Amino acid sequence: FYFDPEKCTSCNMCVVACPNKVINVAVFKDANGKRQLEEYQMSMAYCLYCGMCTEACPTAAIQMLPSFVPAYYKKETSLNRWKGPHV
C-alpha cells in the first residue's frame, strides 16, 4: 500500500469501507475548526488486500501497489503508521 498524508482529508471513508476494520484515523481540529490528520494506522496482519479502502478514498491518498510482501514475523511489526503533515 502507498499512503500520502498530504492528500488525506481525514474523511474516514476508508475506515467505513474496510470490511476487517484494520484502518484507524486520528484527527484534530486546527485553529479554523478544520479537520486535520494526526495519525493514520493500518494493521496489515488483518488486511484482506481487497482494495475497498482505495476505491472509497475521494482524493486517492491511499493506493494499492502492484507488489507487496504480506509476511510479518511479529504482530507488532504489521502495524503501519503515518503522521499527518500538520502535526
KEGU-458455 format. One record per atom (N, C-alpha, C, O): residue number from 1; residue in three letters; atom name; x, y, z. Coordinates in steps of 0.02 Angstrom, whole numbers. Example, Ala and Ser with C-alpha at 12.3 -4.5 7.8 and 13.67 -1.06 7.14 Angstrom:
! residues 2
{site 1 "Ala" "N" {660 -284 390}} {site 1 "Ala" "CA" {615 -225 390}} {site 1 "Ala" "C" {660 -165 390}} {site 1 "Ala" "O" {712 -166 423}} {site 2 "Ser" "N" {642 -112 354}} {site 2 "Ser" "CA" {684 -53 357}} {site 2 "Ser" "C" {645 2 394}} {site 2 "Ser" "O" {670 57 402}} 
This chain:
! residues 87
{site 1 "Phe" "N" {42 -59 0}} {site 1 "Phe" "CA" {0 0 0}} {site 1 "Phe" "C" {44 62 0}} {site 1 "Phe" "O" {99 62 26}} {site 2 "Tyr" "N" {18 114 -29}} {site 2 "Tyr" "CA" {51 179 -28}} {site 2 "Tyr" "C" {1 228 2}} {site 2 "Tyr" "O" {-57 230 -18}} {site 3 "Phe" "N" {23 267 50}} {site 3 "Phe" "CA" {-19 317 82}} {site 3 "Phe" "C" {15 385 79}} {site 3 "Phe" "O" {74 391 96}} {site 4 "Asp" "N" {-21 436 56}} {site 4 "Asp" "CA" {5 504 52}} {site 4 "Asp" "C" {-32 547 103}} {site 4 "Asp" "O" {-89 567 90}} {site 5 "Pro" "N" {-1 564 160}} {site 5 "Pro" "CA" {-33 605 211}} {site 5 "Pro" "C" {-53 674 186}} {site 5 "Pro" "O" {-99 704 212}} {site 6 "Glu" "N" {-17 699 136}} {site 6 "Glu" "CA" {-33 766 110}} {site 6 "Glu" "C" {-101 767 75}} {site 6 "Glu" "O" {-135 818 76}} {site 7 "Lys" "N" {-121 712 45}} {site 7 "Lys" "CA" {-185 708 10}} {site 7 "Lys" "C" {-244 690 55}} {site 7 "Lys" "O" {-301 703 37}} {site 8 "Cys" "N" {-230 662 113}} {site 8 "Cys" "CA" {-284 637 157}} {site 8 "Cys" "C" {-323 696 187}} {site 8 "Cys" "O" {-293 742 215}} {site 9 "Thr" "N" {-389 692 182}} {site 9 "Thr" "CA" {-432 744 210}} {site 9 "Thr" "C" {-466 722 275}} {site 9 "Thr" "O" {-508 757 301}} {site 10 "Ser" "N" {-447 664 301}} {site 10 "Ser" "CA" {-474 636 363}} {site 10 "Ser" "C" {-550 626 359}} {site 10 "Ser" "O" {-585 638 408}} {site 11 "Cys" "N" {-574 604 301}} {site 11 "Cys" "CA" {-646 596 292}} {site 11 "Cys" "C" {-672 530 320}} {site 11 "Cys" "O" {-733 522 328}} {site 12 "Asn" "N" {-628 483 335}} {site 12 "Asn" "CA" {-645 418 364}} {site 12 "Asn" "C" {-682 372 315}} {site 12 "Asn" "O" {-710 322 337}} {site 13 "Met" "N" {-684 387 252}} {site 13 "Met" "CA" {-717 343 203}} {site 13 "Met" "C" {-681 276 199}} {site 13 "Met" "O" {-714 225 190}} {site 14 "Cys" "N" {-616 275 204}} {site 14 "Cys" "CA" {-579 212 202}} {site 14 "Cys" "C" {-594 169 263}} {site 14 "Cys" "O" {-597 108 259}} {site 15 "Val" "N" {-602 202 321}} {site 15 "Val" "CA" {-618 167 383}} {site 15 "Val" "C" {-685 132 377}} {site 15 "Val" "O" {-692 74 396}} {site 16 "Val" "N" {-734 166 350}} {site 16 "Val" "CA" {-801 139 341}} {site 16 "Val" "C" {-801 83 289}} {site 16 "Val" "O" {-837 34 297}} {site 17 "Ala" "N" {-761 89 236}} {site 17 "Ala" "CA" {-761 40 182}} {site 17 "Ala" "C" {-724 -24 200}} {site 17 "Ala" "O" {-738 -76 169}} {site 18 "Cys" "N" {-679 -23 247}} {site 18 "Cys" "CA" {-638 -81 263}} {site 18 "Cys" "C" {-680 -136 297}} {site 18 "Cys" "O" {-708 -123 351}} {site 19 "Pro" "N" {-685 -196 267}} {site 19 "Pro" "CA" {-725 -249 297}} {site 19 "Pro" "C" {-695 -278 361}} {site 19 "Pro" "O" {-732 -304 403}} {site 20 "Asn" "N" {-630 -275 370}} {site 20 "Asn" "CA" {-597 -302 430}} {site 20 "Asn" "C" {-580 -249 482}} {site 20 "Asn" "O" {-552 -266 534}} {site 21 "Lys" "N" {-597 -187 468}} {site 21 "Lys" "CA" {-584 -132 515}} {site 21 "Lys" "C" {-511 -128 536}} {site 21 "Lys" "O" {-495 -123 595}} {site 22 "Val" "N" {-466 -129 487}} {site 22 "Val" "CA" {-395 -126 501}} {site 22 "Val" "C" {-368 -55 500}} {site 22 "Val" "O" {-309 -44 517}} {site 23 "Ile" "N" {-410 -6 481}} {site 23 "Ile" "CA" {-387 63 474}} {site 23 "Ile" "C" {-413 105 532}} {site 23 "Ile" "O" {-472 100 551}} {site 24 "Asn" "N" {-369 146 560}} {site 24 "Asn" "CA" {-387 192 613}} {site 24 "Asn" "C" {-359 261 595}} {site 24 "Asn" "O" {-299 268 580}} {site 25 "Val" "N" {-402 311 596}} {site 25 "Val" "CA" {-381 379 579}} {site 25 "Val" "C" {-391 424 640}} {site 25 "Val" "O" {-447 430 665}} {site 26 "Ala" "N" {-338 455 663}} {site 26 "Ala" "CA" {-342 502 719}} {site 26 "Ala" "C" {-339 572 689}} {site 26 "Ala" "O" {-296 588 649}} {site 27 "Val" "N" {-386 614 710}} {site 27 "Val" "CA" {-391 682 683}} {site 27 "Val" "C" {-391 734 739}} {site 27 "Val" "O" {-404 717 797}} {site 28 "Phe" "N" {-377 795 721}} {site 28 "Phe" "CA" {-384 851 768}} {site 28 "Phe" "C" {-412 910 728}} {site 28 "Phe" "O" {-409 910 667}} {site 29 "Lys" "N" {-438 959 762}} {site 29 "Lys" "CA" {-464 1019 729}} {site 29 "Lys" "C" {-413 1075 738}} {site 29 "Lys" "O" {-389 1088 793}} {site 30 "Asp" "N" {-397 1108 682}} {site 30 "Asp" "CA" {-350 1163 685}} {site 30 "Asp" "C" {-383 1226 711}} {site 30 "Asp" "O" {-441 1224 731}} {site 31 "Ala" "N" {-349 1282 709}} {site 31 "Ala" "CA" {-374 1345 736}} {site 31 "Ala" "C" {-437 1369 699}} {site 31 "Ala" "O" {-478 1405 727}} {site 32 "Asn" "N" {-444 1348 636}} {site 32 "Asn" "CA" {-503 1367 596}} {site 32 "Asn" "C" {-560 1318 603}} {site 32 "Asn" "O" {-613 1326 571}} {site 33 "Gly" "N" {-551 1266 643}} {site 33 "Gly" "CA" {-603 1215 652}} {site 33 "Gly" "C" {-604 1162 598}} {site 33 "Gly" "O" {-652 1123 593}} {site 34 "Lys" "N" {-552 1160 555}} {site 34 "Lys" "CA" {-548 1112 501}} {site 34 "Lys" "C" {-515 1048 526}} {site 34 "Lys" "O" {-465 1050 563}} {site 35 "Arg" "N" {-542 990 505}} {site 35 "Arg" "CA" {-513 926 524}} {site 35 "Arg" "C" {-445 917 491}} {site 35 "Arg" "O" {-437 927 431}} {site 36 "Gln" "N" {-396 896 531}} {site 36 "Gln" "CA" {-328 883 506}} {site 36 "Gln" "C" {-307 814 528}} {site 36 "Gln" "O" {-325 791 582}} {site 37 "Leu" "N" {-269 780 486}} {site 37 "Leu" "CA" {-244 714 501}} {site 37 "Leu" "C" {-190 717 555}} {site 37 "Leu" "O" {-140 753 547}} {site 38 "Glu" "N" {-200 679 608}} {site 38 "Glu" "CA" {-148 673 660}} {site 38 "Glu" "C" {-107 610 648}} {site 38 "Glu" "O" {-46 613 647}} {site 39 "Glu" "N" {-142 553 638}} {site 39 "Glu" "CA" {-107 490 626}} {site 39 "Glu" "C" {-153 443 588}} {site 39 "Glu" "O" {-213 441 599}} {site 40 "Tyr" "N" {-124 404 542}} {site 40 "Tyr" "CA" {-159 355 502}} {site 40 "Tyr" "C" {-127 288 515}} {site 40 "Tyr" "O" {-66 281 509}} {site 41 "Gln" "N" {-167 237 534}} {site 41 "Gln" "CA" {-140 172 551}} {site 41 "Gln" "C" {-175 117 510}} {site 41 "Gln" "O" {-236 119 500}} {site 42 "Met" "N" {-136 69 488}} {site 42 "Met" "CA" {-163 10 455}} {site 42 "Met" "C" {-130 -51 486}} {site 42 "Met" "O" {-69 -56 488}} {site 43 "Ser" "N" {-171 -98 510}} {site 43 "Ser" "CA" {-145 -161 537}} {site 43 "Ser" "C" {-145 -212 481}} {site 43 "Ser" "O" {-195 -244 467}} {site 44 "Met" "N" {-88 -220 449}} {site 44 "Met" "CA" {-83 -263 390}} {site 44 "Met" "C" {-90 -337 406}} {site 44 "Met" "O" {-100 -376 360}} {site 45 "Ala" "N" {-86 -356 469}} {site 45 "Ala" "CA" {-94 -426 487}} {site 45 "Ala" "C" {-166 -450 474}} {site 45 "Ala" "O" {-177 -510 463}} {site 46 "Tyr" "N" {-213 -404 475}} {site 46 "Tyr" "CA" {-283 -423 464}} {site 46 "Tyr" "C" {-311 -397 398}} {site 46 "Tyr" "O" {-370 -406 384}} {site 47 "Cys" "N" {-269 -366 357}} {site 47 "Cys" "CA" {-291 -338 293}} {site 47 "Cys" "C" {-306 -394 244}} {site 47 "Cys" "O" {-268 -442 238}} {site 48 "Leu" "N" {-362 -387 208}} {site 48 "Leu" "CA" {-382 -435 157}} {site 48 "Leu" "C" {-353 -418 88}} {site 48 "Leu" "O" {-359 -458 41}} {site 49 "Tyr" "N" {-323 -359 82}} {site 49 "Tyr" "CA" {-298 -334 18}} {site 49 "Tyr" "C" {-354 -333 -35}} {site 49 "Tyr" "O" {-343 -350 -93}} {site 50 "Cys" "N" {-413 -313 -13}} {site 50 "Cys" "CA" {-472 -312 -57}} {site 50 "Cys" "C" {-475 -248 -98}} {site 50 "Cys" "O" {-507 -247 -150}} {site 51 "Gly" "N" {-443 -194 -75}} {site 51 "Gly" "CA" {-442 -132 -112}} {site 51 "Gly" "C" {-503 -87 -100}} {site 51 "Gly" "O" {-510 -35 -133}} {site 52 "Met" "N" {-546 -105 -53}} {site 52 "Met" "CA" {-605 -64 -40}} {site 52 "Met" "C" {-586 5 -14}} {site 52 "Met" "O" {-620 54 -29}} {site 53 "Cys" "N" {-532 9 24}} {site 53 "Cys" "CA" {-510 74 51}} {site 53 "Cys" "C" {-487 120 -6}} {site 53 "Cys" "O" {-501 180 -4}} {site 54 "Thr" "N" {-453 92 -55}} {site 54 "Thr" "CA" {-430 133 -111}} {site 54 "Thr" "C" {-488 157 -154}} {site 54 "Thr" "O" {-486 213 -181}} {site 55 "Glu" "N" {-539 116 -162}} {site 55 "Glu" "CA" {-597 136 -201}} {site 55 "Glu" "C" {-638 190 -165}} {site 55 "Glu" "O" {-668 233 -197}} {site 56 "Ala" "N" {-638 188 -99}} {site 56 "Ala" "CA" {-678 236 -60}} {site 56 "Ala" "C" {-644 303 -53}} {site 56 "Ala" "O" {-678 353 -41}} {site 57 "Cys" "N" {-579 307 -60}} {site 57 "Cys" "CA" {-542 369 -49}} {site 57 "Cys" "C" {-555 420 -105}} {site 57 "Cys" "O" {-539 406 -163}} {site 58 "Pro" "N" {-584 477 -88}} {site 58 "Pro" "CA" {-601 527 -140}} {site 58 "Pro" "C" {-540 565 -167}} {site 58 "Pro" "O" {-544 596 -220}} {site 59 "Thr" "N" {-484 563 -131}} {site 59 "Thr" "CA" {-425 601 -153}} {site 59 "Thr" "C" {-368 557 -176}} {site 59 "Thr" "O" {-314 582 -192}} {site 60 "Ala" "N" {-378 492 -178}} {site 60 "Ala" "CA" {-326 443 -197}} {site 60 "Ala" "C" {-265 448 -151}} {site 60 "Ala" "O" {-208 440 -173}} {site 61 "Ala" "N" {-277 461 -87}} {site 61 "Ala" "CA" {-223 465 -38}} {site 61 "Ala" "C" {-195 395 -23}} {site 61 "Ala" "O" {-136 389 -6}} {site 62 "Ile" "N" {-236 344 -29}} {site 62 "Ile" "CA" {-214 276 -18}} {site 62 "Ile" "C" {-221 237 -83}} {site 62 "Ile" "O" {-273 240 -116}} {site 63 "Gln" "N" {-168 201 -100}} {site 63 "Gln" "CA" {-167 164 -163}} {site 63 "Gln" "C" {-135 96 -152}} {site 63 "Gln" "O" {-90 88 -111}} {site 64 "Met" "N" {-158 47 -190}} {site 64 "Met" "CA" {-127 -19 -188}} {site 64 "Met" "C" {-69 -19 -238}} {site 64 "Met" "O" {-76 6 -294}} {site 65 "Leu" "N" {-13 -47 -218}} {site 65 "Leu" "CA" {44 -52 -262}} {site 65 "Leu" "C" {43 -120 -296}} {site 65 "Leu" "O" {13 -167 -270}} {site 66 "Pro" "N" {75 -127 -354}} {site 66 "Pro" "CA" {73 -191 -390}} {site 66 "Pro" "C" {109 -248 -355}} {site 66 "Pro" "O" {95 -307 -369}} {site 67 "Ser" "N" {155 -233 -309}} {site 67 "Ser" "CA" {190 -286 -273}} {site 67 "Ser" "C" {189 -271 -199}} {site 67 "Ser" "O" {191 -213 -178}} {site 68 "Phe" "N" {187 -323 -159}} {site 68 "Phe" "CA" {186 -315 -87}} {site 68 "Phe" "C" {213 -379 -55}} {site 68 "Phe" "O" {214 -432 -87}} {site 69 "Val" "N" {233 -374 8}} {site 69 "Val" "CA" {256 -431 46}} {site 69 "Val" "C" {211 -437 107}} {site 69 "Val" "O" {220 -401 156}} {site 70 "Pro" "N" {162 -483 105}} {site 70 "Pro" "CA" {114 -488 161}} {site 70 "Pro" "C" {138 -530 219}} {site 70 "Pro" "O" {97 -551 261}} {site 71 "Ala" "N" {202 -544 225}} {site 71 "Ala" "CA" {228 -586 279}} {site 71 "Ala" "C" {256 -542 335}} {site 71 "Ala" "O" {296 -498 323}} {site 72 "Tyr" "N" {233 -556 395}} {site 72 "Tyr" "CA" {258 -522 454}} {site 72 "Tyr" "C" {275 -574 506}} {site 72 "Tyr" "O" {237 -621 517}} {site 73 "Tyr" "N" {332 -566 538}} {site 73 "Tyr" "CA" {354 -615 587}} {site 73 "Tyr" "C" {326 -600 656}} {site 73 "Tyr" "O" {317 -646 697}} {site 74 "Lys" "N" {311 -538 670}} {site 74 "Lys" "CA" {282 -518 734}} {site 74 "Lys" "C" {221 -474 721}} {site 74 "Lys" "O" {222 -433 675}} {site 75 "Lys" "N" {169 -483 760}} {site 75 "Lys" "CA" {108 -444 751}} {site 75 "Lys" "C" {121 -370 760}} {site 75 "Lys" "O" {90 -329 726}} {site 76 "Glu" "N" {167 -352 804}} {site 76 "Glu" "CA" {183 -282 817}} {site 76 "Glu" "C" {212 -247 756}} {site 76 "Glu" "O" {202 -186 748}} {site 77 "Thr" "N" {247 -283 714}} {site 77 "Thr" "CA" {279 -252 656}} {site 77 "Thr" "C" {231 -245 597}} {site 77 "Thr" "O" {248 -214 546}} {site 78 "Ser" "N" {171 -272 603}} {site 78 "Ser" "CA" {123 -268 547}} {site 78 "Ser" "C" {81 -204 550}} {site 78 "Ser" "O" {39 -193 506}} {site 79 "Leu" "N" {92 -162 600}} {site 79 "Leu" "CA" {54 -100 606}} {site 79 "Leu" "C" {92 -44 572}} {site 79 "Leu" "O" {145 -23 594}} {site 80 "Asn" "N" {64 -19 517}} {site 80 "Asn" "CA" {94 38 480}} {site 80 "Asn" "C" {64 102 507}} {site 80 "Asn" "O" {3 107 515}} {site 81 "Arg" "N" {106 152 519}} {site 81 "Arg" "CA" {85 217 545}} {site 81 "Arg" "C" {114 272 503}} {site 81 "Arg" "O" {172 271 484}} {site 82 "Trp" "N" {71 322 490}} {site 82 "Trp" "CA" {92 382 456}} {site 82 "Trp" "C" {68 441 496}} {site 82 "Trp" "O" {11 442 518}} {site 83 "Lys" "N" {110 490 506}} {site 83 "Lys" "CA" {92 551 541}} {site 83 "Lys" "C" {65 601 490}} {site 83 "Lys" "O" {86 602 432}} {site 84 "Gly" "N" {19 642 512}} {site 84 "Gly" "CA" {-9 694 469}} {site 84 "Gly" "C" {43 748 454}} {site 84 "Gly" "O" {90 757 493}} {site 85 "Pro" "N" {35 783 399}} {site 85 "Pro" "CA" {84 834 380}} {site 85 "Pro" "C" {84 895 425}} {site 85 "Pro" "O" {133 933 424}} {site 86 "His" "N" {31 906 464}} {site 86 "His" "CA" {25 966 506}} {site 86 "His" "C" {35 952 579}} {site 86 "His" "O" {20 994 621}} {site 87 "Val" "N" {63 893 595}} {site 87 "Val" "CA" {73 875 665}} {site 87 "Val" "C" {142 896 687}} {site 87 "Val" "O" {160 885 745}} 
